[in-house]
Amino acid sequence: MELTQCINYLLTTAQHKVFQEMSSRLEKFDVTPVQYGVMYCLWIEGKTKPKEIAAELKLENSTISGVLERMEKKELIERQVSKEDRRFIEVVLTEKGKALQNPILATVEEVNKDVLSEMSQEEQSELKKALRILGGLEDE
């Protein structure tokens, strides 16, 4: 099979390009794309347990632990013992983390718009639908 016909090659190449663009634009907030995902879970999804955040972002629990540690050092989040059940840790946004919601969401919106700018609305919808199917997200 020709490389440019291989779905793995196409997805990897596209993902790299989008990731680089997102990383570049989020750099001014000292936030990575994965850290944005964590903050999105806290801002919008209301997910507060590391395990819930990892599941939402399709990450291993061991990976999310390192991400949260780096975010805590940047003073974006705090990890606290749950008030409902002291066996669990909850992740909460700091004031600094809360203040980044609007500027970061606007930046992500810009990246999406720019990355997809050469496609029609119909093509954008079809691409997103196809990616959701490939990622097993078609029910979401």
Sequence and secondary structure as in RCSB ss.txt:
>XXXX:A:sequence
MELTQCINYLLTTAQHKVFQEMSSRLEKFDVTPVQYGVMYCLWIEGKTKPKEIAAELKLENSTISGVLERMEKKE
LIERQVSKEDRRFIEVVLTEKGKALQNPILATVEEVNKDVLSEMSQEEQSELKKALRILGGLEDE
>XXXX:A:secstr
  GGG HHHHHHHHHHHHHHHHHHHHGGGT  HHHHHHHHIIIII   SHHHHHHHHT  HHHHHHHHHHHHHTT
SEEEEE SS TTSEEEEE HHHHHTHHHHHHHHHHHHHHHTTTS HHHHHHHHHHHHHHTT TT 
